């Protein structure tokens, strides 16, 4: 009887031990998940945030299906650096001015929610216009050189041919743009002056971009989310998911 009692007690202790181990294991898992979420939020808020390119407005620089990281710290922080654009403060802190030619992600000024990605063309105080397909900044035509043709194929495999140019911005930054022709709707605009605290942005696909020439208008500094840094993945939705 004594032996049976001791055996029963030992089994009871073992059961309790297993139960405590399970509880500790669950607690450790919850802690790990919690810390991982906190770290991810901090990284996305203060360092880098991933974005997917949804449209072709930045061809030939960025393709539909490209995934890239945007640095949140480059221009300082605004409420749009925070998750859900939480209105904890106004303006920007630790601000640093963007450079002409930077590719930036920003919140669409008309709703302050939708993410757009374009290239900064006009800085505060600049005068910007399009004339005959050529970009003018402060009264001077921006240099461009022919770079051959560029072809985009639609979902049906049909080819659309563009003229490709290397454009050199006033400070010497070079980038590539494409044009259908120099006679499209966006190729002639009135000259505008970029307000202080705002920027004039354009897509590299000049004839197929909703940018500061249209609905986007001037982009307030506060609306900048960050600077596009580097691609980490690219996937064509028409292909298999395992073939990047």
Rosetta silent file (secondary structure, phi, psi, omega in degrees, C-alpha in Angstrom):
SEQUENCE: XXXXXXXXXXXXXXXXXXXXXXXXXXXXXXXXXXXXXXXXXXXXXXXXXXXXXXXXXXXXXXXXXXXXXXXXXXXXXXXXXXXXXXXXXXXXXXXXXXXXXXXXXXXXXXXXXXXXXXXXXXXXXXXXXXXXXXXXXXXXXXXXXXXXXXXXXXXXXXXXXXXXXXXXXXXXXXXXXXXXXXXXXXXXXXXXXXXXXXXXXXXXXXXXXXXXXXXXXXXXXXXXXXXXXXXXXXXXXXXXXXXX
SCORE:     score description
SCORE:     0.000 S_00000001
   1 L     0.000  -42.298  178.528    0.000    0.000    0.000 S_00000001
   2 H   -61.861  -43.284  179.937    2.860    2.343    0.895 S_00000001
   3 H   -61.849  -44.610  179.663    4.562    1.530   -2.416 S_00000001
   4 H   -62.520  -37.350  179.354    1.361    2.150   -4.364 S_00000001
   5 H   -65.089  -44.034 -179.920    0.893    5.446   -2.568 S_00000001
   6 H   -64.092  -42.433  178.583    4.437    6.538   -3.416 S_00000001
   7 H   -61.926  -42.535  179.077    4.009    5.543   -7.064 S_00000001
   8 H   -62.550  -40.583  179.382    0.722    7.447   -7.227 S_00000001
   9 H   -64.781  -40.924 -179.903    2.342   10.515   -5.730 S_00000001
  10 H   -63.518  -41.090  178.804    5.224   10.330   -8.223 S_00000001
  11 H   -65.113  -38.293  179.425    2.787   10.086  -11.142 S_00000001
  12 H   -63.961  -42.696  179.111    0.857   13.050   -9.782 S_00000001
  13 H   -63.316  -42.024  178.566    4.072   15.088   -9.492 S_00000001
  14 H   -62.018  -42.681  178.800    5.031   14.155  -13.048 S_00000001
  15 H   -61.481  -43.052  178.652    1.606   15.196  -14.356 S_00000001
  16 H   -63.771  -39.400  179.658    1.874   18.500  -12.566 S_00000001
  17 H   -62.305  -44.492  179.312    5.381   18.959  -13.960 S_00000001
  18 H   -62.585  -40.401  179.954    4.216   18.305  -17.518 S_00000001
  19 H   -63.154  -42.168  179.084    1.331   20.744  -17.064 S_00000001
  20 H   -65.412  -39.212  178.180    3.682   23.446  -15.774 S_00000001
  21 H   -62.569  -41.310  178.428    6.076   22.851  -18.692 S_00000001
  22 H   -63.565  -42.234  179.920    3.206   23.241  -21.168 S_00000001
  23 H   -64.248  -42.421  178.686    2.084   26.457  -19.477 S_00000001
  24 H   -64.773  -40.671  179.708    5.644   27.822  -19.510 S_00000001
  25 H   -62.965  -42.573  177.839    6.059   26.803  -23.155 S_00000001
  26 H   -63.797  -42.333  179.128    2.810   28.587  -24.126 S_00000001
  27 H   -62.788  -41.370  178.477    3.869   31.681  -22.178 S_00000001
  28 H   -63.647  -39.680  179.452    7.250   31.698  -23.943 S_00000001
  29 H   -64.308  -44.445  178.660    5.531   31.387  -27.329 S_00000001
  30 H   -61.262  -43.097  179.037    3.191   34.295  -26.560 S_00000001
  31 H   -61.984  -44.172 -178.995    6.154   36.419  -25.436 S_00000001
  32 H   -61.387  -45.225  179.008    8.119   35.565  -28.580 S_00000001
  33 H   -62.841  -43.055 -179.872    5.187   36.472  -30.843 S_00000001
  34 H   -61.325  -47.597 -179.799    4.612   39.710  -28.922 S_00000001
  35 H   -63.555  -39.308  179.848    8.268   40.759  -29.157 S_00000001
  36 H   -62.664  -42.794  179.497    8.355   39.861  -32.869 S_00000001
  37 H   -64.281  -44.163 -179.983    5.280   42.034  -33.553 S_00000001
  38 H   -61.688  -44.905  179.920    6.746   44.959  -31.575 S_00000001
  39 H   -63.434  -42.681  179.480   10.077   44.710  -33.414 S_00000001
  40 H   -61.341  -43.134  179.201    8.312   44.503  -36.799 S_00000001
  41 H   -63.025  -41.928 -179.997    6.232   47.616  -35.997 S_00000001
  42 H   -64.646  -42.523  179.219    9.338   49.527  -34.907 S_00000001
  43 H   -63.802  -45.582 -178.830   11.230   48.552  -38.075 S_00000001
  44 H   -66.929  -30.437 -177.197    8.281   49.490  -40.331 S_00000001
  45 H   -81.925  -41.959 -171.146    7.778   52.784  -38.492 S_00000001
  46 H  -109.415  -18.679 -174.999   11.349   54.028  -38.137 S_00000001
  47 L  -117.945  -77.985 -174.655   13.531   52.130  -40.635 S_00000001
  48 E  -133.359  145.809  174.542   12.119   50.309  -43.668 S_00000001
  49 E  -134.095  135.095  179.701    8.695   49.456  -45.052 S_00000001
  50 E   -82.127  146.138  176.294    8.008   47.159  -48.031 S_00000001
  51 E  -137.658  148.659  175.413    5.861   48.313  -50.948 S_00000001
  52 E  -109.078  137.752  179.052    4.555   46.632  -54.088 S_00000001
  53 L   -80.751  114.912 -174.495    4.402   48.495  -57.411 S_00000001
  54 L   -92.772  -17.573 -174.180    0.752   48.273  -58.557 S_00000001
  55 L  -136.369  174.259 -177.288    0.844   50.194  -61.849 S_00000001
  56 L   -96.280   19.703 -175.607    3.065   50.977  -64.813 S_00000001
  57 L   -69.514  -15.881 -178.997    3.478   54.700  -64.165 S_00000001
  58 L  -109.131   11.579  170.525    7.161   54.269  -63.299 S_00000001
  59 L   -57.247  143.348    1.897    8.223   52.184  -66.314 S_00000001
  60 L   -92.913    7.246 -177.586   11.041   51.656  -67.245 S_00000001
  61 L   -72.932  -46.177 -178.133   12.499   52.214  -63.761 S_00000001
  62 L  -127.704  137.225 -178.085    9.988   50.094  -61.843 S_00000001
  63 L  -102.694  154.518  172.884    7.822   47.280  -63.160 S_00000001
  64 L   -59.573  129.985 -178.542    4.368   46.149  -62.075 S_00000001
  65 L    96.110   -3.221  174.180    4.952   43.428  -59.467 S_00000001
  66 E   -73.212  140.620  173.754    8.232   44.855  -58.161 S_00000001
  67 E  -114.155  131.740 -178.496    8.616   44.800  -54.385 S_00000001
  68 E  -138.544  161.116  175.044   10.915   47.374  -52.821 S_00000001
  69 E   -99.504  137.587  176.979   11.968   48.726  -49.466 S_00000001
  70 E  -112.113  128.055  178.968   11.370   52.377  -48.618 S_00000001
  71 E   -81.012  124.876 -175.859   13.577   54.035  -46.020 S_00000001
  72 L   -83.512  -21.765 -172.598   11.404   55.874  -43.489 S_00000001
  73 L   -88.482  -13.028 -170.269   14.241   57.845  -41.857 S_00000001
  74 L   -58.505  -43.389 -176.642   15.635   59.584  -44.968 S_00000001
  75 L  -107.955   14.623 -173.787   13.417   62.677  -44.815 S_00000001
  76 L    85.180 -168.612 -172.744   12.557   62.550  -41.125 S_00000001
  77 E  -125.574  141.708  172.514    9.172   61.496  -39.764 S_00000001
  78 L  -128.356 -176.549  178.535    5.595   62.694  -40.108 S_00000001
  79 H   -61.899  -24.964 -179.290    2.279   61.203  -39.038 S_00000001
  80 H   -77.536   -5.277  172.352    2.339   59.211  -42.292 S_00000001
  81 H   -79.479  -19.669 -176.001    5.404   57.367  -41.012 S_00000001
  82 L   -87.597  154.066  175.273    3.199   55.827  -38.339 S_00000001
  83 H   -56.408  133.426  178.732    0.864   52.838  -38.825 S_00000001
  84 H    62.463   17.393  179.790   -2.511   54.025  -40.174 S_00000001
  85 H    53.041   46.218 -178.534   -1.102   57.610  -40.281 S_00000001
  86 L   -56.687  126.846 -175.480   -1.970   58.100  -36.625 S_00000001
  87 L   -80.440   62.826 -178.315   -2.317   61.889  -36.056 S_00000001
  88 L   -82.414  -20.997  176.910   -0.011   62.068  -33.041 S_00000001
  89 L  -159.033  164.866  179.431    1.744   65.208  -34.312 S_00000001
  90 L  -108.377  158.940  178.644    1.747   67.642  -37.254 S_00000001
  91 L    74.590 -154.671 -179.616    4.509   68.496  -39.696 S_00000001
  92 L  -128.280  147.306  173.301    7.869   66.645  -39.779 S_00000001
  93 E  -116.173  148.602 -177.380   10.505   65.998  -37.158 S_00000001
  94 L    52.699   41.156 -173.827   14.240   65.515  -37.887 S_00000001
  95 L   -70.861  148.687  175.104   13.437   66.578  -41.424 S_00000001
  96 L  -140.537  127.868 -172.585   15.931   66.399  -44.274 S_00000001
  97 L   -67.378  137.559  173.821   15.061   67.831  -47.699 S_00000001
  98 L   -66.308  159.749  175.564   14.620   65.437  -50.636 S_00000001
  99 L  -101.143  150.507  173.804   16.845   65.772  -53.692 S_00000001
 100 L   -62.221  131.901 -177.684   15.556   66.338  -57.197 S_00000001
 101 L   101.765  -14.343  177.459   15.383   62.928  -58.894 S_00000001
 102 L   -63.109  139.940  171.556   14.555   60.953  -55.734 S_00000001
 103 E   -94.026  121.901 -171.609   11.907   58.258  -56.183 S_00000001
 104 E  -127.006  150.913  169.413    9.512   58.631  -53.261 S_00000001
 105 E  -101.083  134.417 -179.122    6.450   56.984  -51.786 S_00000001
 106 E  -145.581  163.246  175.773    3.837   59.441  -50.542 S_00000001
 107 E   -85.560  130.608  179.031    0.220   59.602  -49.475 S_00000001
 108 L   -54.087  119.523 -174.445   -2.131   60.854  -52.198 S_00000001
 109 L   -58.366  -23.855 -176.689   -2.900   64.443  -51.104 S_00000001
 110 L   -77.105  -22.144  178.026   -6.595   64.128  -51.966 S_00000001
 111 L  -131.096   -8.885 -179.620   -7.295   61.379  -49.417 S_00000001
 112 L    54.771   27.455  179.933   -4.096   61.141  -47.315 S_00000001
 113 L  -131.494  -43.902 -173.592   -4.426   57.337  -47.428 S_00000001
 114 L   -75.578  133.427  179.248   -3.512   55.900  -50.823 S_00000001
 115 E   -82.817  130.066  173.490    0.185   55.190  -51.447 S_00000001
 116 E  -120.374  154.767  173.408    1.688   56.624  -54.648 S_00000001
 117 E  -132.179  125.712 -178.489    5.239   56.322  -55.966 S_00000001
 118 E  -148.462  179.443  177.602    6.748   58.960  -58.293 S_00000001
 119 E  -106.848  135.951  177.589    9.959   60.883  -58.946 S_00000001
 120 E   -74.453  121.405 -178.860   10.556   64.343  -57.492 S_00000001
 121 E  -110.261  -42.394 -177.630   10.997   66.780  -60.378 S_00000001
 122 E  -115.049  132.454  177.270   10.226   70.177  -58.878 S_00000001
 123 L   -97.460  165.680  179.587   11.493   71.551  -55.553 S_00000001
 124 L   -52.536  129.793  179.392    9.879   74.395  -53.569 S_00000001
 125 L    93.384  -14.792  179.423   10.046   77.619  -55.555 S_00000001
 126 L   -70.128  151.109  170.886   10.730   75.941  -58.926 S_00000001
 127 E  -106.024  124.990 -172.941    8.757   76.812  -62.036 S_00000001
 128 E  -128.386  138.307  173.025    7.755   73.657  -63.946 S_00000001
 129 E  -156.843  162.871  171.558    5.975   73.045  -67.241 S_00000001
 130 E  -113.130  137.483  177.775    5.759   70.628  -70.174 S_00000001
 131 E  -145.115  117.754 -179.356    5.932   71.934  -73.735 S_00000001
 132 L    59.718   32.571  179.188    5.960   69.715  -76.812 S_00000001
 133 L    84.072   -5.584 -179.748    6.803   66.706  -74.665 S_00000001
 134 E   -99.463  142.153  178.051    9.855   68.408  -73.157 S_00000001
 135 E   -87.944  130.797  176.434   10.228   69.160  -69.465 S_00000001
 136 E  -117.823  130.644  175.967   11.118   72.741  -68.527 S_00000001
 137 E  -123.945  120.811 -178.246   12.417   73.694  -65.077 S_00000001
 138 L    53.938   42.010  173.940   12.865   77.395  -64.275 S_00000001
 139 L    83.643   -3.003 -178.610   12.559   78.303  -67.940 S_00000001
 140 E  -114.392  136.127  177.877   15.196   75.871  -69.230 S_00000001
 141 E   -69.748  132.793  177.110   14.527   72.688  -71.195 S_00000001
 142 L   -75.825  131.232 -178.030   15.794   69.587  -69.417 S_00000001
 143 E   -64.359  139.189  173.726   18.304   67.721  -71.563 S_00000001
 144 E  -143.883  145.023 -179.719   17.243   64.349  -72.945 S_00000001
 145 E  -125.639  140.338  179.947   18.971   61.869  -75.248 S_00000001
 146 E   -61.187  134.051 -179.385   17.407   59.110  -77.315 S_00000001
 147 E  -126.232   25.868  177.730   17.887   55.682  -75.720 S_00000001
 148 E    87.078 -166.871 -179.050   16.107   53.465  -78.241 S_00000001
 149 E   -96.388  159.157  175.576   12.701   51.839  -78.006 S_00000001
 150 E  -135.406  131.687 -175.502   10.981   50.281  -75.024 S_00000001
 151 E  -116.642  131.854  174.530    8.257   47.648  -75.383 S_00000001
 152 E  -117.145  131.959  178.274    5.536   46.785  -72.875 S_00000001
 153 E  -106.135  135.325  179.066    3.342   43.737  -73.412 S_00000001
 154 L   -83.453 -175.822 -176.211   -0.193   43.581  -72.028 S_00000001
 155 L   -61.959  -25.964  179.175   -1.924   40.519  -70.572 S_00000001
 156 L   -87.794    1.738  179.523   -2.838   39.336  -74.058 S_00000001
 157 L    86.674    2.058  179.305    0.762   39.515  -75.197 S_00000001
 158 L   -73.829  138.015 -175.716    0.150   42.565  -77.388 S_00000001
 159 E   -93.794  137.712  172.962    3.139   44.882  -77.644 S_00000001
 160 E  -120.492  122.315 -173.586    3.041   48.636  -77.049 S_00000001
 161 E   -98.650  134.404  179.285    6.129   50.482  -78.256 S_00000001
 162 E  -121.268  157.319  169.226    7.483   53.598  -76.525 S_00000001
 163 E   -86.947  134.685 -178.149   10.302   56.048  -77.227 S_00000001
 164 E  -111.826  136.412 -178.860   12.940   55.833  -74.503 S_00000001
 165 E  -134.391  150.049  169.191   15.098   58.787  -73.395 S_00000001
 166 E   -98.055  116.459 -177.091   17.826   59.487  -70.873 S_00000001
 167 E  -102.054  137.322  179.702   16.858   62.689  -69.085 S_00000001
 168 E  -115.368  112.377 -178.403   19.403   64.806  -67.197 S_00000001
 169 L   -74.349  163.416 -173.131   17.979   66.977  -64.425 S_00000001
 170 L   -51.445  -36.317 -178.833   19.551   70.387  -63.603 S_00000001
 171 L   -83.002    0.838  177.119   21.863   69.054  -60.884 S_00000001
 172 L   101.464   -1.193  179.583   23.175   66.355  -63.238 S_00000001
 173 L   -72.142  128.929 -179.925   21.071   63.391  -62.072 S_00000001
 174 E  -106.095  140.100  174.895   20.303   61.045  -64.986 S_00000001
 175 E  -152.712  166.479 -175.095   17.303   58.750  -65.263 S_00000001
 176 E  -105.360  136.704  176.806   15.327   57.036  -68.009 S_00000001
 177 E  -125.317  163.546  173.045   11.841   58.007  -69.158 S_00000001
 178 E  -129.444  149.297  179.960    9.502   56.682  -71.839 S_00000001
 179 E  -136.936  141.848  170.304    7.042   58.532  -74.074 S_00000001
 180 L   -71.207  -48.070  175.531    4.376   57.362  -76.523 S_00000001
 181 L  -163.701 -179.960  177.352    4.934   60.593  -78.432 S_00000001
 182 L   -98.015   19.167 -177.358    5.410   64.302  -77.775 S_00000001
 183 L  -127.053   26.327  179.269    1.797   65.068  -78.679 S_00000001
 184 L   -88.372  174.273 -176.075   -0.163   63.441  -75.852 S_00000001
 185 H   -58.903  -34.074 -175.164   -2.458   65.181  -73.361 S_00000001
 186 H   -88.009    2.142 -172.888    0.255   65.480  -70.713 S_00000001
 187 H   -88.353   -3.552  176.433    2.885   66.897  -73.080 S_00000001
 188 L  -139.814  114.953 -179.471    1.733   70.513  -72.842 S_00000001
 189 L  -134.183  160.413  174.645    0.933   72.123  -69.487 S_00000001
 190 L   -72.397  151.923  176.817    0.835   75.594  -68.034 S_00000001
 191 L   -72.899  133.584  178.515    3.851   76.720  -66.057 S_00000001
 192 E  -126.300  153.411  176.685    3.310   76.365  -62.309 S_00000001
 193 E  -105.560  126.045 -178.228    5.348   77.467  -59.321 S_00000001
 194 L   -72.224  123.199 -179.483    5.914   74.825  -56.645 S_00000001
 195 L   -65.713  156.857  174.063    4.730   76.187  -53.261 S_00000001
 196 L   -61.263  139.722  179.580    7.024   76.235  -50.270 S_00000001
 197 L    80.364   10.406 -179.346    6.813   72.980  -48.343 S_00000001
 198 E  -136.629  170.751 -178.540    5.637   71.005  -51.392 S_00000001
 199 E  -137.355  154.435  175.419    7.045   69.097  -54.366 S_00000001
 200 E  -104.896  121.891 -175.426    6.177   68.498  -58.018 S_00000001
 201 E  -119.476  151.423  178.034    6.320   64.787  -58.879 S_00000001
 202 E  -143.442  154.023  173.415    6.108   62.859  -62.157 S_00000001
 203 L   -86.237  152.646  178.585    6.132   59.262  -63.300 S_00000001
 204 L   -72.738  -21.176  172.892    8.896   58.043  -65.597 S_00000001
 205 E   -87.819   80.858 -163.536    6.170   56.700  -67.919 S_00000001
 206 L   -58.333  -34.478 -176.784    5.389   60.265  -68.895 S_00000001
 207 L   -92.303   -1.046 -179.699    2.264   59.715  -70.976 S_00000001
 208 L  -137.493   57.590 -178.990    0.679   57.202  -68.577 S_00000001
 209 L  -144.372  127.433  172.848    1.097   58.655  -65.125 S_00000001
 210 L   -88.066  103.511 -174.482   -1.322   60.406  -62.794 S_00000001
 211 L  -137.071 -152.284 -175.145    1.045   62.865  -61.148 S_00000001
 212 L   -65.764  -11.837  175.324    1.431   66.559  -60.315 S_00000001
 213 L   -78.107  -15.753 -174.014    0.205   67.455  -63.807 S_00000001
 214 L  -129.316 -126.922 -172.268   -3.189   65.956  -62.954 S_00000001
 215 L   -64.622  -31.269 -174.798   -5.079   64.769  -59.848 S_00000001
 216 L   -64.043  -43.493 -177.955   -2.049   64.446  -57.578 S_00000001
 217 L    66.688 -159.960  178.336   -1.158   68.128  -57.673 S_00000001
 218 L   -73.852  142.464 -178.312    1.606   69.384  -55.406 S_00000001
 219 E  -103.086  115.069  178.095    2.724   66.922  -52.744 S_00000001
 220 E   -62.571  145.850  179.044    3.159   68.410  -49.235 S_00000001
 221 H   -54.111  -37.928 -178.263    6.402   67.503  -47.466 S_00000001
 222 H   -60.626  -26.969 -175.383    4.303   66.005  -44.658 S_00000001
 223 H   -81.412   -9.914  179.188    2.852   63.438  -47.093 S_00000001
 224 E   -69.111  128.461  177.421    6.200   61.856  -47.956 S_00000001
 225 E   -89.826  -41.541  179.553    6.458   58.361  -46.483 S_00000001
 226 E   172.745 -178.436 -177.984   10.033   57.651  -47.529 S_00000001
 227 E  -101.816  132.235  176.537   12.589   57.140  -50.268 S_00000001
 228 E   -66.911  126.424 -173.530   12.577   54.079  -52.514 S_00000001
 229 E  -107.348  -60.934 -176.955   15.855   52.277  -51.831 S_00000001
 230 E  -156.209  151.172  177.144   16.149   48.830  -53.409 S_00000001
 231 E   -79.163  142.498  174.600   14.156   45.983  -54.910 S_00000001
 232 E  -123.638   -6.539 -179.955   14.028   42.722  -52.992 S_00000001
 233 E  -168.448  149.776  176.144   11.575   40.724  -55.130 S_00000001
 234 E  -147.142  134.114 -175.847    9.740   40.952  -58.434 S_00000001
 235 L  -144.930  129.074  175.165    6.883   38.822  -59.671 S_00000001
 236 L   -85.803  119.500 -175.912    4.728   38.849  -62.789 S_00000001
 237 L   -61.595  -17.908  178.931    1.172   37.980  -61.741 S_00000001
 238 L   -76.862  -19.524 -177.527    0.685   36.121  -65.006 S_00000001
 239 L   -95.725  176.947  179.325    3.361   33.574  -64.063 S_00000001
 240 L   -67.890  148.044 -175.810    3.535   30.897  -61.386 S_00000001
 241 L   -63.654  -25.883 -177.804    3.992   32.156  -57.820 S_00000001
 242 L   -90.042   10.103  178.436    7.223   30.161  -57.449 S_00000001
 243 L  -119.696   84.637  179.712    8.842   31.851  -60.461 S_00000001
 244 L   -69.670    0.000    0.000    9.965   35.356  -59.431 S_00000001
